[in-house]
Amino acid sequence: MERPYHIPLSLVSLLALLLIAPHTQATPTDPSYFDGAFVNHFTSDPVSSTYTQRYYESSTYFKGPGHPIFLVMGGEGTIEPSTGLFYPYINEVLASKFGAYVIEPEHRFYGESLPVVNATNDDLKLLMTPEQALYDAVTLVNSLRKDLGCTAKGTPTYCPVISVGGSYPGFLSFSMRLLFPQHIDASYAASAPVKFYAQQVDGEEYYDLIAKSAERSLPGCAKSIETTLSDFKESLVDLTYEEVASKLLNICPSIPSYIDNNEKFYQEVQMVIAYTFAGLNMANYPPNDDTELNEVCKSWTEKDSDWASKFNFLFSTLIEDGEDSCFDLNSQLPAGSKGTISSGDWSGVGSGADGKMWDYQTCSLLVERIDITETFGDRTWTLDWMNDHCQDRFGISPSPNLLAKTWGFDDILSTPLTRVLFTNGLNDGWSVGSITETLSEERQLVAMNFPNGAHHSDLSHSDPGPDDTEDIQKGHEEIAELLGQWLEEIMKE
């Protein structure tokens, strides 16, 4: 079969990490470094030690004090200079419109932003929390305000701050406004999985929408996925996993040692298939015949192709060295002791050091209930499984409800929260865990939904873009208008 496209490994890693969608037109930028980030914002010591946090910034359109700052939240991945600033819609379109400064901190324990080098599990328990990361961002943006000569709220040279983020950074953006309203004046939260972290999503909803998205992309795709995985499982009745891997699949013989039986092999390969389709779902914008999801669906619905050929085609898209190499399951492992493919996030944690950190975060406070549904082979997530995994990996037990109960976002209207824009692509699996209804017009807790949008598609493109769908283009106009209204109100307060 002729391969119509190839997904680079670096892109697959970004898909798994949910940091930026693959069509994001990021702007390569030289990094800056902030030496005043506290290692621990909650220490009892009068003088806390500090670490150096990497960040990116743009003053290209800044018109000086009295104009806003867009604080773009970093998330669960390294931000290299080759990526630099996310979201040209923010740092080009909106920054130009409002004369804004843009700043984007790298999340602690990712990339070069390391509060502790070679952190132990005990270090992570204390220091690797969303709240510590939020305080990092507040400290950085307040330092920037001072450096820019911004003055107090209520004065003409006040610099309002609007936090921005997509996916987990969207949740962080929402949380910045929730926890620090005295510092953050408004929030733009795209594809923010607030309901996942409030434990308000049924386990099957995520992959059910992934299946619907595949079916929308190409009729018959979802059923083909189901039958292909069923055939894979059936192959393990008469053959050992080593025989299936070597005789039927182009899987390297260096199978991770913890995979030592047919059931474990099935589950881990099943997980690779499921989260790869989940990544393709996030990238499925604009939804047409040219997307990578559509191309994979074409290969999986070919009548003359057997199940192993379909698997091998998908594996070839995950191989860095090209389709002639075997697919190494070890390439899917997060770093650290006892790393496994099935990890804390069943949509995929990613590989390497970033994968380890996201595995830790989803093992501790950011617990996501995600079942592998019937379309993808049927496997039920349980808290018991999660607890065993997290204890084995990090010596911790998940705390699914702690953040929501402590911060109050399990019942948002019971908090004093105001001025948050929630945006969602309804073709995105993560929309099942996002805020998709306007909660209060009076308090300006607004939701905008895009039927053709995928994972934070509204953030991932400049406006206007030749490939943007009509709903996203209209959404950009409405977003700019809303943020403009908010900025006028803030400057009058």
C-alpha positions as CSV (number, residue, x, y, z in Angstrom):
1,M,0.0,0.0,0.0
2,E,1.3,3.4,-0.9
3,R,1.6,5.7,2.2
4,P,-0.2,9.0,1.5
5,Y,1.5,10.8,4.3
6,H,3.8,10.5,7.3
7,I,3.3,12.0,10.8
8,P,6.6,13.0,12.3
9,L,7.4,11.6,15.7
10,S,7.7,15.1,17.1
11,L,4.2,15.9,16.0
12,V,2.8,12.7,17.5
13,S,4.5,13.6,20.8
14,L,2.7,17.0,20.8
15,L,-0.6,15.3,20.0
16,A,-0.2,13.0,23.0
17,L,0.8,15.9,25.3
18,L,-2.2,18.0,24.2
19,L,0.0,21.1,24.4
20,I,-0.6,22.4,20.9
21,A,-2.6,21.1,17.9
22,P,-0.5,20.1,14.9
23,H,-1.7,22.9,12.7
24,T,-0.7,25.6,15.3
25,Q,1.4,28.2,13.6
26,A,3.8,28.8,16.5
27,T,6.4,31.6,16.2
28,P,10.0,30.6,16.8
29,T,11.4,32.9,19.5
30,D,14.5,33.3,21.6
31,P,13.8,32.4,25.2
32,S,14.0,34.7,28.2
33,Y,14.8,33.5,31.8
34,F,13.2,34.6,35.1
35,D,15.4,34.1,38.1
36,G,12.8,35.0,40.6
37,A,10.6,31.9,40.5
38,F,10.2,30.4,43.9
39,V,10.9,26.7,44.2
40,N,8.2,26.4,46.8
41,H,5.5,29.1,47.1
42,F,4.2,27.6,50.3
43,T,7.3,27.2,52.4
44,S,7.4,28.4,56.0
45,D,11.0,29.7,55.4
46,P,11.1,33.5,55.4
47,V,13.3,33.4,52.3
48,S,12.5,30.7,49.8
49,S,15.1,29.5,47.3
50,T,14.4,30.4,43.7
51,Y,14.9,28.7,40.3
52,T,15.2,29.9,36.7
53,Q,12.0,29.6,34.7
54,R,12.2,29.8,30.9
55,Y,9.6,31.9,29.2
56,Y,8.9,33.6,25.9
57,E,7.7,37.1,25.3
58,S,6.8,39.6,22.5
59,S,6.6,43.4,22.8
60,T,6.1,43.8,19.1
61,Y,2.7,45.4,19.4
62,F,2.9,46.7,22.9
63,K,1.8,50.4,23.2
64,G,3.1,50.9,26.7
65,P,1.5,51.1,30.1
66,G,-2.3,51.4,30.0
67,H,-2.5,48.5,27.5
68,P,-3.1,44.8,28.2
69,I,-0.9,41.8,28.8
70,F,-1.8,38.4,27.4
71,L,-0.5,35.7,29.7
72,V,-0.3,32.5,27.6
73,M,-0.1,29.5,30.0
74,G,2.4,26.8,29.3
75,G,1.4,23.2,29.8
76,E,2.4,19.6,29.9
77,G,5.4,19.8,27.5
78,T,8.8,21.4,26.8
79,I,8.6,24.6,24.9
80,E,11.7,24.8,22.7
81,P,12.8,28.0,21.0
82,S,11.8,26.4,17.7
83,T,8.2,26.5,18.9
84,G,8.5,29.8,20.9
85,L,5.2,31.6,21.1
86,F,2.0,29.6,20.6
87,Y,-1.2,30.9,18.9
88,P,-0.6,33.7,16.3
89,Y,-4.3,34.6,16.9
90,I,-3.1,35.8,20.3
91,N,0.4,37.2,19.6
92,E,-0.3,38.6,16.2
93,V,-4.0,39.3,15.8
94,L,-5.3,40.2,19.3
95,A,-1.9,41.7,20.4
96,S,-2.0,44.0,17.4
97,K,-5.6,44.9,17.9
98,F,-5.2,45.8,21.6
99,G,-1.6,47.0,21.7
100,A,-0.8,44.1,24.0
101,Y,2.3,42.5,25.5
102,V,2.5,38.7,25.2
103,I,4.3,36.5,27.8
104,E,4.3,32.7,27.9
105,P,6.0,30.8,30.8
106,E,7.1,27.2,30.5
107,H,5.4,25.0,33.1
108,R,7.5,23.9,36.0
109,F,9.3,20.6,35.6
110,Y,9.1,20.7,31.9
111,G,11.9,21.6,29.5
112,E,14.4,23.9,31.2
113,S,12.1,25.1,34.0
114,L,13.3,22.8,36.8
115,P,12.7,23.8,40.4
116,V,14.7,20.7,41.4
117,V,17.1,18.8,39.1
118,N,16.7,15.0,39.3
119,A,13.6,15.4,41.5
120,T,12.6,12.6,43.7
121,N,9.0,11.4,44.2
122,D,9.0,13.3,47.5
123,D,10.1,16.5,45.6
124,L,7.2,16.0,43.2
125,K,4.6,15.6,45.9
126,L,5.5,19.0,47.3
127,L,6.4,20.9,44.2
128,M,4.7,19.5,41.1
129,T,1.2,20.8,41.6
130,P,-1.0,23.0,39.4
131,E,-1.2,25.5,42.3
132,Q,2.6,25.9,42.4
133,A,2.5,26.4,38.6
134,L,-0.2,29.1,38.9
135,Y,1.9,31.0,41.5
136,D,4.9,30.8,39.2
137,A,2.8,32.5,36.5
138,V,1.4,35.2,38.9
139,T,4.9,36.0,40.1
140,L,6.3,36.3,36.6
141,V,3.4,38.5,35.3
142,N,3.6,40.8,38.3
143,S,7.3,41.2,37.8
144,L,6.7,42.1,34.2
145,R,4.1,44.6,35.1
146,K,6.6,46.3,37.4
147,D,9.3,46.3,34.7
148,L,6.9,47.8,32.1
149,G,6.0,50.6,34.4
150,C,2.3,49.5,34.8
151,T,0.6,51.2,37.7
152,A,-2.2,50.2,40.1
153,K,-5.7,49.3,39.0
154,G,-7.9,52.3,38.5
155,T,-5.1,54.4,37.0
156,P,-4.7,55.2,33.3
157,T,-1.5,53.2,33.1
158,Y,-2.8,50.0,34.6
159,C,-2.0,46.9,32.4
160,P,-4.9,44.4,32.5
161,V,-3.9,40.8,32.3
162,I,-5.9,38.2,30.3
163,S,-4.8,34.7,30.8
164,V,-5.0,32.4,27.8
165,G,-4.6,28.6,27.3
166,G,-5.8,25.6,25.4
167,S,-6.4,22.1,26.9
168,Y,-4.6,21.7,30.3
169,P,-3.3,25.2,29.9
170,G,-6.9,26.2,29.3
171,F,-7.7,24.7,32.7
172,L,-4.8,26.7,34.1
173,S,-6.1,29.9,32.5
174,F,-9.5,29.4,34.0
175,S,-7.9,28.6,37.4
176,M,-5.8,31.8,37.2
177,R,-9.0,33.9,37.1
178,L,-10.7,31.7,39.7
179,L,-7.8,31.8,42.3
180,F,-6.2,35.2,41.6
181,P,-8.9,37.7,40.5
182,Q,-6.9,40.5,42.1
183,H,-4.0,39.8,39.6
184,I,-5.8,38.3,36.5
185,D,-8.6,40.4,35.1
186,A,-10.1,37.9,32.6
187,S,-9.6,34.4,31.3
188,Y,-9.8,32.8,27.8
189,A,-10.0,29.1,28.3
190,A,-10.1,26.9,25.2
191,S,-10.8,23.2,25.3
192,A,-10.4,23.4,29.0
193,P,-11.1,20.0,30.7
194,V,-12.6,21.5,33.8
195,K,-15.3,18.8,34.1
196,F,-12.7,16.0,33.9
197,Y,-10.9,17.4,36.9
198,A,-14.2,17.9,38.7
199,Q,-15.0,14.2,38.1
200,Q,-18.2,15.1,36.2
201,V,-17.6,13.1,33.0
202,D,-18.7,9.5,32.4
203,G,-15.8,7.3,31.5
204,E,-17.1,6.3,28.0
205,E,-17.8,9.8,26.8
206,Y,-14.3,10.7,25.6
207,Y,-13.7,7.8,23.2
208,D,-17.3,7.7,22.2
209,L,-16.8,11.2,20.7
210,I,-13.4,10.1,19.2
211,A,-15.3,7.3,17.4
212,K,-18.0,9.8,16.2
213,S,-15.3,12.1,14.9
214,A,-13.7,9.2,12.9
215,E,-17.1,8.3,11.5
216,R,-17.8,11.9,10.6
217,S,-14.4,12.0,8.8
218,L,-15.1,8.9,6.8
219,P,-18.3,6.7,7.1
220,G,-17.4,3.2,8.1
221,C,-14.2,4.2,9.9
222,A,-15.5,3.6,13.4
223,K,-16.8,0.1,12.6
224,S,-13.5,-0.7,10.9
225,I,-11.6,0.3,14.0
226,E,-13.8,-2.0,16.1
227,T,-13.5,-5.1,13.8
228,T,-9.8,-4.6,13.3
229,L,-9.1,-4.6,17.0
230,S,-11.4,-7.6,17.4
231,D,-9.4,-9.4,14.8
232,F,-6.2,-8.5,16.6
233,K,-7.5,-9.9,19.9
234,E,-8.6,-13.1,18.1
235,S,-5.1,-13.6,16.7
236,L,-3.8,-13.9,20.3
237,V,-6.0,-17.0,20.9
238,D,-3.8,-19.3,18.9
239,L,-0.5,-17.4,18.9
240,T,1.8,-16.0,21.6
241,Y,2.3,-12.3,21.7
242,E,5.9,-12.8,20.5
243,E,4.6,-14.6,17.5
244,V,2.0,-12.0,16.7
245,A,4.6,-9.2,17.1
246,S,7.2,-10.9,14.9
247,K,5.1,-12.7,12.3
248,L,2.2,-10.4,11.8
249,L,3.2,-7.0,13.1
250,N,6.2,-4.9,12.3
251,I,7.0,-4.6,16.1
252,C,10.7,-4.6,17.2
253,P,11.7,-7.7,19.2
254,S,12.8,-5.5,22.1
255,I,9.4,-5.5,23.7
256,P,9.3,-3.8,27.1
257,S,10.0,-6.5,29.7
258,Y,6.8,-5.8,31.7
259,I,4.8,-7.0,28.8
260,D,5.1,-10.7,29.5
261,N,1.8,-12.2,28.5
262,N,-0.8,-12.0,25.7
263,E,-3.3,-10.0,27.7
264,K,-0.8,-7.3,28.7
265,F,0.5,-7.2,25.0
266,Y,-3.1,-6.7,23.8
267,Q,-3.8,-3.9,26.3
268,E,-0.7,-2.0,25.5
269,V,-1.0,-2.2,21.7
270,Q,-4.7,-1.4,22.1
271,M,-3.7,1.7,24.1
272,V,-1.3,2.8,21.3
273,I,-4.1,2.5,18.7
274,A,-6.6,4.3,20.9
275,Y,-4.5,7.3,21.8
276,T,-3.2,7.6,18.3
277,F,-6.7,8.0,17.0
278,A,-7.3,10.4,19.9
279,G,-4.4,12.5,18.7
280,L,-5.6,12.4,15.1
281,N,-9.0,13.6,16.5
282,M,-7.4,16.7,18.1
283,A,-5.7,17.5,14.8
284,N,-8.9,17.0,12.7
285,Y,-9.3,20.6,11.6
286,P,-10.5,21.8,9.2
287,P,-12.6,18.6,8.9
288,N,-12.1,17.6,5.3
289,D,-10.7,14.9,3.1
290,D,-7.1,16.1,3.6
291,T,-6.8,15.6,7.4
292,E,-4.5,12.9,8.8
293,L,-7.5,11.3,10.5
294,N,-9.2,11.0,7.1
295,E,-6.1,9.4,5.6
296,V,-5.8,6.8,8.3
297,C,-9.5,6.1,8.1
298,K,-9.1,5.5,4.3
299,S,-6.4,2.9,5.0
300,W,-8.4,1.2,7.7
301,T,-11.5,0.9,5.6
302,E,-9.8,-0.7,2.6
303,K,-11.7,-3.9,1.9
304,D,-8.6,-5.9,0.7
305,S,-6.5,-4.9,3.7
306,D,-6.2,-7.3,6.7
307,W,-6.0,-6.2,10.3
308,A,-2.2,-6.5,10.6
309,S,-1.7,-4.4,7.5
310,K,-3.9,-1.7,9.0
311,F,-1.9,-1.8,12.3
312,N,1.4,-1.7,10.5
313,F,0.3,1.3,8.4
314,L,-0.6,3.2,11.6
315,F,2.7,2.1,13.3
316,S,4.6,3.4,10.3
317,T,3.3,6.9,11.0
318,L,4.8,6.7,14.5
319,I,8.3,5.6,13.4
320,E,10.9,8.4,13.4
321,D,13.3,6.6,11.0
322,G,10.8,5.9,8.3
323,E,8.5,3.1,7.3
324,D,11.2,0.5,6.7
325,S,12.1,0.4,10.4
326,C,10.3,-1.7,13.0
327,F,8.0,-0.1,15.5
328,D,9.6,0.0,18.9
329,L,7.0,-0.1,21.7
330,N,9.7,1.4,24.0
331,S,9.4,4.6,22.0
332,Q,5.9,5.0,23.6
333,L,7.1,4.8,27.2
334,P,7.4,7.8,29.5
335,A,10.7,8.1,31.3
336,G,11.4,6.9,34.9
337,S,11.2,3.7,36.8
338,K,8.4,1.3,35.9
339,G,7.0,3.4,33.0
340,T,4.2,1.8,31.1
341,I,2.3,2.6,27.9
342,S,-1.0,2.5,29.8
343,S,-0.4,5.4,32.2
344,G,-2.2,8.0,34.2
345,D,-3.9,9.6,31.1
346,W,-5.6,7.0,28.9
347,S,-5.7,9.6,26.0
348,G,-1.9,9.2,26.1
349,V,0.8,10.7,28.4
350,G,3.5,11.0,25.9
351,S,7.1,9.7,26.0
352,G,10.3,10.7,27.7
353,A,10.8,13.1,30.5
354,D,7.6,15.1,29.6
355,G,5.6,11.9,29.6
356,K,6.9,11.1,33.1
357,M,5.8,14.5,34.4
358,W,2.3,14.3,32.9
359,D,2.0,10.7,34.2
360,Y,2.8,12.1,37.6
361,Q,0.3,15.0,37.3
362,T,-2.5,12.7,36.2
363,C,-1.6,10.3,39.0
364,S,-1.9,12.9,41.6
365,L,-4.4,15.7,41.2
366,L,-5.4,15.8,37.5
367,V,-7.3,12.5,37.5
368,E,-9.2,11.8,34.2
369,R,-11.8,9.0,34.0
370,I,-11.4,7.7,30.5
371,D,-12.6,4.3,29.4
372,I,-11.4,2.6,26.2
373,T,-14.8,2.1,24.6
374,E,-16.1,-0.8,22.4
375,T,-15.0,0.9,19.2
376,F,-11.4,0.7,20.4
377,G,-11.5,-2.7,22.0
378,D,-13.3,-2.1,25.3
379,R,-11.3,-1.6,28.5
380,T,-12.8,0.0,31.6
381,W,-10.8,2.5,33.6
382,T,-11.0,2.0,37.4
383,L,-9.7,3.9,40.3
384,D,-8.3,0.6,41.7
385,W,-6.2,0.2,38.5
386,M,-5.1,3.8,38.7
387,N,-4.1,3.5,42.4
388,D,-2.0,0.4,41.6
389,H,-0.3,2.1,38.7
390,C,0.4,5.3,40.6
391,Q,1.7,3.5,43.7
392,D,3.9,1.4,41.6
393,R,5.3,4.4,39.7
394,F,5.4,7.2,42.2
395,G,4.4,5.9,45.6
396,I,1.2,8.0,45.6
397,S,-2.5,7.5,45.4
398,P,-4.7,9.6,43.2
399,S,-6.8,12.4,44.7
400,P,-9.6,12.8,42.2
401,N,-11.7,15.4,44.0
402,L,-9.2,17.4,46.0
403,L,-8.7,20.3,43.5
404,A,-12.3,20.7,42.7
405,K,-13.5,20.6,46.3
406,T,-10.7,22.9,47.5
407,W,-11.0,25.5,44.6
408,G,-14.8,25.1,44.2
409,F,-15.0,24.4,40.5
410,D,-17.2,21.4,41.0
411,D,-19.9,24.1,41.4
412,I,-18.6,27.1,39.5
413,L,-21.6,29.3,40.2
414,S,-21.0,29.0,43.9
415,T,-17.7,30.8,43.5
416,P,-17.4,34.6,42.8
417,L,-15.9,33.9,39.4
418,T,-16.5,36.4,36.6
419,R,-15.2,37.2,33.1
420,V,-14.2,33.8,31.7
421,L,-14.6,32.8,28.1
422,F,-14.8,29.1,27.5
423,T,-14.4,28.0,23.8
424,N,-14.8,24.5,22.4
425,G,-14.5,22.6,19.1
426,L,-17.4,20.2,19.2
427,N,-15.5,17.7,17.0
428,D,-12.9,17.5,19.8
429,G,-13.0,14.6,22.3
430,W,-12.1,16.9,25.1
431,S,-15.2,19.0,24.6
432,V,-17.1,16.3,26.7
433,G,-15.2,17.6,29.7
434,S,-15.3,21.3,28.9
435,I,-17.8,24.0,29.8
436,T,-20.1,24.1,26.7
437,E,-22.9,26.2,28.1
438,T,-22.9,29.9,29.1
439,L,-23.1,29.7,32.9
440,S,-24.1,33.4,33.6
441,E,-24.5,36.3,31.2
442,E,-24.5,38.6,34.2
443,R,-21.2,37.4,35.5
444,Q,-19.8,37.0,32.0
445,L,-19.1,33.3,32.2
446,V,-19.5,32.8,28.5
447,A,-19.2,29.6,26.3
448,M,-18.7,29.7,22.5
449,N,-18.9,26.4,20.6
450,F,-17.7,25.6,17.1
451,P,-19.4,22.7,15.4
452,N,-16.4,22.2,13.0
453,G,-13.7,22.9,15.5
454,A,-11.3,20.4,16.9
455,H,-8.8,20.8,19.8
456,H,-8.7,24.6,20.6
457,S,-8.9,25.3,16.9
458,D,-9.8,28.9,17.6
459,L,-6.4,29.5,19.2
460,S,-4.4,27.6,16.7
461,H,-4.9,29.8,13.7
462,S,-4.4,33.4,12.6
463,D,-7.5,35.3,11.6
464,P,-8.5,35.3,8.8
465,G,-7.0,32.0,7.7
466,P,-7.6,30.5,4.2
467,D,-8.4,27.1,5.8
468,D,-10.5,28.3,8.7
469,T,-14.1,27.2,8.7
470,E,-16.9,29.8,8.8
471,D,-17.7,29.1,12.5
472,I,-14.1,29.7,13.6
473,Q,-13.8,32.9,11.5
474,K,-17.1,34.2,13.0
475,G,-15.9,33.1,16.5
476,H,-12.7,35.1,16.1
477,E,-14.7,38.2,15.5
478,E,-17.0,37.6,18.5
479,I,-14.0,36.8,20.7
480,A,-12.2,40.0,19.8
481,E,-15.4,42.0,20.4
482,L,-16.0,40.4,23.8
483,L,-12.4,40.9,25.0
484,G,-12.5,44.5,23.8
485,Q,-15.7,45.0,25.9
486,W,-14.0,43.5,29.0
487,L,-10.9,45.6,28.6
488,E,-13.0,48.8,28.5
489,E,-14.9,47.7,31.6
490,I,-11.6,46.8,33.4
491,M,-10.0,50.2,32.7
492,K,-13.1,51.9,34.1
493,E,-13.1,50.0,37.4
